Amino acid sequence: MNAPSASFWRRNGLSIVLLALFLAALAGQLLTGHRTANAERLQEGRPPEALSRYVTSGHFVSATFENWESEFLQMGMYVLLTVWLRQQGSAESRPLDPAQEEEKIEPGPTPGPVLAGGLRRALYANSLSIALFALFLVSFCGHLYGGWQDELDRLAARGLPPVGLLDHLGEAEFWFESFQNWQSEFLAVLAIVVLSIFLRQDKSPESKPLHAPHRQTGG
């Protein structure tokens, strides 16, 4: 339970810092992407575009959603796979023996969907993975649309006929962009799953206690 004296900043420090880092990185991407895109436009004999126009361009939209897509896929798959699969010794895995699992439930009101039961409870019971995969789908579509718009812009500049959205979906470059991000996200998850068997980070909930043996599974 939260300490009554805890300030708003202390109660929400992690999400606030992560949001600030996200916005700072997004701003950096916007500014450097704008310069990169304009450098490419000048090389192609096209006039540079304003930052206000670039923020809605296919170049920026595609690059942004391309990365979000892989992140939400990674987290969605991780949430689901850890339901059924185990890795002995990993802080990121549930214990191999179900008898060793303990649900820590602090005093407080039970969420409404749990009390309602039926479909509402079933949706609530899977709401985290549903939300992550919904965000993945939105990001995938954003990546697809942004990449298509960027390709149309490039084709028009070269005096070539446009391609359809489904044609762009079938292009190797689109899937290359997706797979190069997906593989890196799965590698990152694999790294923390395996490294948390042998390595520790004191006080982190993502790590086992310092004195825990390597064979101990769970945080």
Summary of the structure (lengths in Angstrom):
residues: 219
radius of gyration: 22.6
end to end distance: 19.8
largest distance: 67.9
contacts: 541
relative contact order: 0.13
helix: 66%
strand: 0%
